[in-house]
């Protein structure tokens, strides 16, 4: 049985073909909206020019001198190169000069992007004609207020000082806030490490039962994010949804609360996994959209196993390696960021195999005991290992993007 899986989102968006024995009981479990058709540029422009509960960008820009466009990083599939030129034209139509429009990458606690990555995300023209900055979580942040949950909000100075603030991002399922997008472009996107630490640790501790993959309503982290974005003065938000190839299939623009609500409502449908896998002996979890955060795919794999025991194979084709994470990552043999380690050690009843063609020694350093992982570099090598443990009738689930889907 041959199955095609997406890979290398930012490196050609190609296909990996894997082959499984015909006598295995294989269940292919994509997201419901996998094959939704992409929007045209004209459809994106129309949505941006008819915003939800907000004036048009060009009207917001009237009488303003400076604008900042905040965009998400390479851990998100957002094709900002399609959207940003439309936003620029709107700002210029409203009277803001191109020289007074800047871009800030909402890194949160992720590592800085290179100019080559900026070109992938924004396109050569924007990088060549506009100032594009990485957010720095340690420097050049200014205080703008405090949320009701005690998050003292310090944000990027370039963002804080701009007369108009516009965000561009993607809604996907998220392991803590339920669904990302929305005000997350501000907190943690362009916030100081102290603000992010309080939000991640102290705020979540207030109601941890409300957080988790796909949990959105009454999520305590979402509540803090939304309050923070309002305090920061996020004027306009564009959020997209994508299909199984990362192409934009829906776009919502306008007031950030309404945009995110609409985005999440649709995301619950299109990112939901169907059929829903359960009681499996073996799960193959492909990390596509967030191959550089491949540990996310482990959760989807474990949830599909029988009694959370068995084998999970993560396919993580990430030429750039795993994203630097200043809050969760390891920065020495036995120590790391303020929330390291985020998870527990891998238990003995779970066997984890990671197929990583570009594996490096630090590839799984978010995990406290990476020494128990089995590593492979090709599907053929992986299959040879699996055949030693599994035979006819093996119950298998294949999840084409375990970093974007969720079990709804």
N, C-alpha and C positions, 0 to 999 in steps of 0.2 A: 504494500500500500504506500503510495507516494503522496506527500503533503507539501504544499508550498507555503513558506512563511516569509513575511517581510523582514528586511534587515537593512542596516546602514542608511538610516533616514537622511543624514546629512552628507553621505558619501556615495551618492548615486541612486539611493532608494531602490535596492535590488531585491532579488528573491533567493532564498535558501530552500533547496529541495531536500527533504528528509524522507527516508524510506523505512517503514516499519513492517515486521513480519505479517503476512496475510492471516495467520492463525491467531493473532492477538485481537482482543476486543477493544478496538480503538474508537474513541469518541472525539470528534473535532468540535471545539467549543469557542466560536468567535463571538464578538459583540454583535448585538442586534443591528446596529447601524453600520456594519463593516463596509457595505457597498453603496452607501449614500453617494449621490453624484456631487462632484465639486461645484462650488459657485464660480461664476464668471467674474472677472474684474468689474464688469458693469453692475452685476448684482451686489457685489460688496460695496461699490460706490453708492448705489441707491440706498442701501441699508444705513450707511454712515450719514447720508444726507437727509434721512428721515428718522431721526433718533427717537428713542423711547424716553418720554418724560423729561426732555431736555431741549434747549435751543440747539440749532446747528452749530458746529464748530466755528464757522465763519462769523456767526452772530456773537458767540462767546468771546471771540477774538477782538471784536470792535472796541477800540479805546485802550487795548492792551499793548504792551511793548515787547514782552518776552514770552516764550512758550517752551515747555519741555515735554518731550514724548518719551514715556517710560515704557520699556519693552522687556519681555521675559528672556531667559537665557537659553542655552543649548539643551537643557533638560526638558524643554517644552517644544512641541512641534510647530508653534506659531510661524506661519509664513509672513513675517512682518514686511518682507520686501514687496508683497502685493498690497499691503494696507497702508504703510507709511506714506507713500507718494500721494495717496488720496487725502490723508490728514494734512500733509504739507500744503497741498493746493487749497484746502479749506482755510488753513491759517493765513496764508498769503492773501486769499480773497477777503479775509477779514481785516487786513491791514498790517499784519505782522511781517516784518522783513525776514527773508531766509537766514540772514546772518544772525538773527536773534532767536532762532529755533535750534535747540540742542536736544541730544538724545542721551538718556541714561539707562543703562542695563540694570534691571532689577535682579541682582544676583542673590539677594538674601545673604546666606552664609556660604554660598558657593564661591569657588575660585574665579578669578578674573578671566574674561574672554580675550583672546588674541584678536588682532585686526583681521586675520583670515576668517575667524569665526564671525566677527561682525559683518564681513562681506557675505558670508553664507546666510546670515539672519536678515540683514537689511538690504543687501545688494550693493554692488560696487559704486553706483552713482551716489547713494546717500553717504556712504563712508568717505567718498572722495570730495563731497561738497558740504558736509555738515560735521560739526564737532560731536563725536560719539564717545561717551565716558563710561567706564566701569564704576559701579557703586563701591564705595569703600566703607565697610562696616565699622572701622576703627577710627576714621578721621573725617573731618569736614561734615559733621552732622550737627544740626541745630534743633533745640527743643521747641516743640510746637504745642504741647499739652500733655495731659494725662488721662487715660481711659478710666472708666468707673471701676475697672478691675485692677487698677493700680499700675498699668503699664505706662511708665514715663516715656513718652514718645519723642525720640530724636530721629530726624530723617535727613537724608541727603541734602546738603546745602543748595546744590543746583536746582533740585526739585522744590525745596522750600521757598526759594527766592523767585521762582518763575511766576509770572502773572497768570498763566493758564497751564494747567497740569492735565495731560492726557495719557491714559494707560492703554497698552495693547497686550493682550494675553490670551491664553487658551483655558477653557474649562475641561478638566479631566477628573476622573475619580482620584481621591487622595487618601492616604492611609491615616491621616490625623484629622484634617478639617472636613472630611467627607468628600468635598469637591473643591478643587483649587480654581483659580481665576478670581474675579471680583476684587475686593480690597486687598487681597494678598499681594498685589503689585506694589502696595505701600508697606504693609507689615506681613511678612518680614522683608519684602522686596527691596526697599530702599531705606531700611531702618538701621539704627546703630545696634551693635552686638548686645549692649545692655538691655535695650528694648526687646530684642528678639529672645534673649535668654529668659526674661520675665514672662513673656508671652508663652514660650514653649514649656517652661517648667512650672512657674507659679500659677498661671492662668489655667493651664490644663489640669493641674492638681485640684482646682476648685470643683471640677465636675468631670473626671476622666471617663465616666460611663457614657457621656454624651458625644465623645469623640470616636473616630474610627473610619474605616473605609466605607464610603457611601453614606455615612451618617451626617446629615446636613441640618435638618430642623433642630433647634435648641442646642446646637453644638457650641460649647462655651468658647472655643477658639474662634469660630466664625463670628460670634458676637463681638469679641475683642477686635478682630480684624476690621469689621465693618465700622465700629466706632472710631478706630484709628484712622481709617481712610477718610472719614468725614472730618475728623479733626485736622488732618493734613491738607484738606481742601482739594481732593481729587475732583476735577471739574467734569471730566468726560471719560468714559471707558468703552473700549471695544473688546469684546470677548468672542472667540470663535470656538466651534466644535469641529472635529476632524473625523475622517473615515479611517479605514485600516491601512491606508498609505500615508496618513498625515496630511491629506488634502483638506482644505477648508470646505465644509459642507453647510455650515450655518454661521451667521454673523449677527451679533446684537450690539447696538451702539446707543449711547446716551447716558442717563443717570446710572451710576455704578451699581446701586442696589437693585434697580429694576432690570438692568442688563444681566447681572449675575443670577437673579431669581429665574429669569427666562432661560438663561443658559443651563442652569442646573436642572430645571424641569425637563428640558429636552435631553440633557446628558443622562439622566436617570433611565431614559428609554434607550438611547442609542449605544451607551457604553455597557449596558447590562449584558452579562454573559448568557448565551442561549445556544444549545441546551446547557443546563446547569450541571456541572460534573460533581460527582460524590462517590465515596466508597471505592476509590481507585487504588491500585497497587503502585502505579507509576504515573507521574504527571510531568509533562514536558511543557515548561513555562518559557515562552519566548519573550525576551526583553527587546522591544523594538523602539517605541517612542522615547523611552528613558533607558536605553541600553547603558548609559553612563551612570545610572542609578539602579543597577541590576538587582540589588538586594530586595527591592520592592516586589519583584516577581516571586520571591520565595513565599510570601504570604499567600498569594493566590494558589500556589502549588500545594502548600500544606493543607489549606482548607479543603482541597479536593480529595485528599487521601482518606483511606479508611482508618478511623480512630487516630487521625493525625500521624500515622505511622506508615513508612514506606520510602519510596525513592522519588526525589524531585530532580529533574534535569533543567537547569537554567541555560538558555542560549543567549549569550551576551557578546555580540559582535560589536565591540566598541574600540575603534582605533585610537581614540584619545584617552582610553582608560576610564577609570571611575572619577566622577567629579570631585574636586577638592571641596570638603565640607567643614568649615571652621567651627561649627557647633557640634557635629556628630562624629567627625572623622578622627582617625588615629594620627598622632604626630610624633610618635616615638615608639619604642618597643612595647611599652605597657601603659601609655597615657595618650590622651587626646583632648578634644574640645570639651566645652563645659557640659555637654550632654553625652559624652562618650562613656561607656558604650550604650547605644540606644536600646539594644535588644539583649535577650538572654543568650547563653551559649547554645549552640545547636545540640539537641538531645541525642542520645545514642540510638533511639528508635527511628531517627530520621537520617537517611542517607542523602547527601547533597552532592550532585555532580554539576560542575559548571563548565560548559563548553565556551571557551574564550580564545578565539584565534589570536588575540593581541594581549593575552594574559601577562601581567607583571606581578611581582612579589607582593605588592600592596593592593591587589585587585579586590580582595574581600576584607579589607581591614575595618569595615564597619562591624564585622562579626567578631565577638570576643575570642572565639576559638577557630580561626580559619584553617588551622592545621588538620582538621578532620575532613575538610572538603577534598573531593576527588576532582582533578582537573583534566580536561581534554582540550584539544585544539581543532578537531574535525568531527563531523557527524559519524564518519566511519569508525573512528576510534571510540566514540561514545557508544555506538551500537554494539561494538565488540564487547564492551564491558557489560552492557545490559543483557546480552544474550547469555552471559554466564550466570545471571541471577533469575532471569525470567523466561518462561516457556509458553506453550500454547494456552490460550485463554486468558492471558494477562490483561487485566483491566487497565486501560490507558486513557488519559485525557490529554489532549493537545490544545493549549491556550495560545492563540497567535500573538496576542500582546498582553502579557500579564502585568505590564506597567501602566496600562491605560484602562483596562476592563475592570469590572467589579461584579460581585455577586449580589444582585438586587432582588 
